[in-house]
Amino acid sequence: MVEVLRRGTRHRIICPSCDSLLAYWEKDIEYKADYQLENPRYIECPVCGADITVPPEREANRNDDT
């Protein structure tokens, strides 16, 4: 059986512009000032400079103790 010793806080995402696999921390997320957007959270791809929309956190997965 696999046991989680430490839950990671780093997230991964694929850039839709250049197909790079990126890892980021919560502190890397920026917010757009346009409050009409459903999800204004994004990171900037260090390879191509594209703004990548970051999906909202899933609270159920963060608090899961299994």
N, C-alpha and C positions, 0 to 999 in steps of 0.2 A: 504494500500500500504506500502511495506517495503522500508525504506529509509536508504541509507548508510551514517552513520555519520562520520566514519573514515575508510578509506581503509587500510587494513592490509598489512604489508610488509613481513610477515612471510610466508614461503612456507611449503607445506607438501608433503611427498613422502613415499612410502612403500618400505622397503628393500626387494629386490628379494631373498636374502639368508635366512633371518630369519622371514620375514613377519611382522616386526615391523613397526608401523606407526610413522614416525619421522617428527618433525617440525624444520625448520632451517631458518636462516637469510642469506642475501646476503654475509655478512662477514664470514660465515662459509664455503663458497665454496672455494675449492682449485683447482689449475690448474696443470695438468700433463705437463711435459716438452716435451712430444712427440707431435710435431706439425703436424704429419701425421694423427692424430685422427680428426674426423669430429667435435667432441664436447669434448674438454679436461677438461670440468668442472665436478667436483665430490665432494661428501662429504663422510666422513667415518662414518659407522654405529657404534654408541657407544655400541651396544649390541653384535654384532658378529665381528666387525672390517672390514667388507666388504667395498670396494670402490663402491659407488653408483653414476652412471652417472646422472648428473643433467640436465634436459632438458633446452634448450635455452629459454630465456625470450620471451614472446610474447608481443611485443611493443604495438600492438593494444589494448590488454587488460589493459596494464598499463596506457595508455593515454585516456582510455574511460571515458568520463565525464557523462555517464548516470547513 
